[in-house]
Amino acid sequence: MSSIHPAILKTQAWLEQVIIGLNFCPFAKKEFVNNTIDYHVCAQRKLEQALETVIARCHYLQQHDEIETSLVIFSLGFRDFEDYLDLVDYANQLLVDSGFEGVFQLASFHPEYCFEGESPLDAANYTNRSPLPTLHIIREDSLARVLAVYQNPEQIPDNNIALAQDKGNNFFKQLLANIHQKHE
């Protein structure tokens, strides 16, 4: 039996099978293989404590140059997508208020992710659907470096949407269900 938290195992499986496996993020494989991703499970259900965790992970990244990025995985809270969106808004503002604007940025992933104005049934939403609510803290300098050498980075979202729609809802539902079942 693994001593790694099930939320981390689910997130790692999702990264490997979806984000890297389908090349949704062409920059993820290097960090995954090099083990430079900080996985942090947050069991907080309350907004204030969750925000404290996000800022603590920013400070952690600031103090650990060998770690490229951090995934804050909410194992218990923020299951409601609207509550999660509130968390994202407050977390983005907290980055600004804490002096991290231009240093870090957030990417958001949620099991019920739905792009604004789109149908929840659109398979394109799976480009941002994860096993658990997750905030990805990204170093802006690192992102700028990889985008500068990647050909046509602006096409990544459109390519991901097209691939997700080609694969379809059932593919992703089954994949995520398998991840949950395997790592319960």
N, C-alpha and C positions, 0 to 999 in steps of 0.2 A: 504494500500500500504506500502510495506517495505521501510525503509530508508537505508537498506543495499545496497551497490552498486551491480548492476546486475552481474558484473564480479565475485564478491565474491560469490553470490548466485549460479552462474553456477559452480564455482569451488567447492563449498561445496557439491552440488548435485552430481558432478562427483566423488568427494572423497567418498561420501556415497554409490553411486550405483556401481562404478567401482573399485576404489582402495580398499575400505573396503568390499563392497558387493561381489566382486569376489576374495577377499583376495590377490590382487596383491602385497600389502605390509602388511604383518602380524603385523607390528608395528604401523600402522596408526590409528587403531581404538581407542587405548588408548588416543592418543593425541587429536583426534577428539572429543571423548566423554568428556575428561577433559578440553576441550577448551584451549589447550596450543599451538594452531597454530596461528601464526601472519599472517593474510591475508593483503597484501598490494597491492593496485591497483596503477599501474604506467601508466600514460597516455602519457609518453614520447615516441617520435618516433625516436629521435636522439640517437645514440650510446652513446655519452659522458654523456648525462643526465641520460640515463638508467643505465649506469655503476655507476654513482654517487648514484643512488637510491639503487642499489644492495649493495654497500659498506655501505650506511647509515643503511640498514636493518641488516647488520652484526654487526655494532656498537650497534644498538638497541638490538639485541640478547645478545650481550656481557654485556649490562647493565641491562638486564631483565632475570635473571635466571629462573623465573617462566614460561617463554615462551620457549617451547622446540624447535620450528622450525618455519621457515618463508617461505611463498609462495609469491613471487613477481609476480603478474599477470599483463601482458602487455595488457591493454584494447584496445589500438589503434595501437601500433607499432609492428614491427617484425612479421607481418603476413606471409611474405615470409620466407620459411624454411631456405634458404641459408643465408639470413640476420640474422635470429635467431641464426644459427650456429656460425656466426661471433660473435654475442653478447656472446654466451656461451664461445667461445675461449677467448675473451677479459676479460670476467668476471672471468674465471679461473685464468688467468694471473694476474688480479688485486688482487685476493685473495692472491696470492703469494707476489706480490709487496707491499701489505698493511699489511703484517705480519700475515695473517689469515691462512696460510698453516698449516695443522695439527690441526686447530681449527674448521674450517668449510669446507664443501665440497658442491658442487652443483650437483643436479639432474635436468635433463631437460625434459620438456614436451611441446608438440606443437600439434596443430590440424593436421598438415601434417607430423608428425614425421615419419621418415623412417630410419631404421637401415642401416648403411653403407653396401653396397653390396647386399641389399635385395630389392625385388620388392615393390614399393609403395602399391601394391594391397595385400601384405601379411598381413593377420589379426594380425600377431604377432606385427606389429607396434602399435597396439592399446594399448599395455602395456605402451606406453609412449605418447599416444595421449590424449590431454586434450581439453577442450572447447576453451581455449585461450592460447597463448604462456605464459609459466610459468617457472620460475626458483625456485627451491626448495633449500633453504639454510638449511643444515643439520649440527648439532653439531657432530663432529667426536667422541668425548668422549661418547656421548649417543649412537651413532651407534655401537661403539665397545662394549659397555655394553650389548645391546640387542642381538648382533650377538654372543656374548660369551655364551649366555644361550639358543639360538635358535638352535634346532636340524637341521642339514644339511642346513644351510642358502645358500650354494652354489647352491642348487637345485631350489631356488625361481625363478630365471629368466627362467629356462627351464620349470618349472611347469606353469608359467604365459604364456609363449609362447604357450604351448600345449593347455591351456584353451582358450586363445584368438583364436587360429586356430579352435578349436572345436566350439566355439560360432560363428565365422565367421564375415566377414565384415558387412553384413547387420544388424546383431544384434547391433554392435557398432555404425554404422551410424545412425540407428534409435534411439538408446539410446541418443547419443549426440545431434541429431536433437531435440528430446523431451526436453532435458535440455535447449537448446537455446530457443526453443519456449516458454517454461514455464517461463523463467526468462528474457525475453526481456524488 
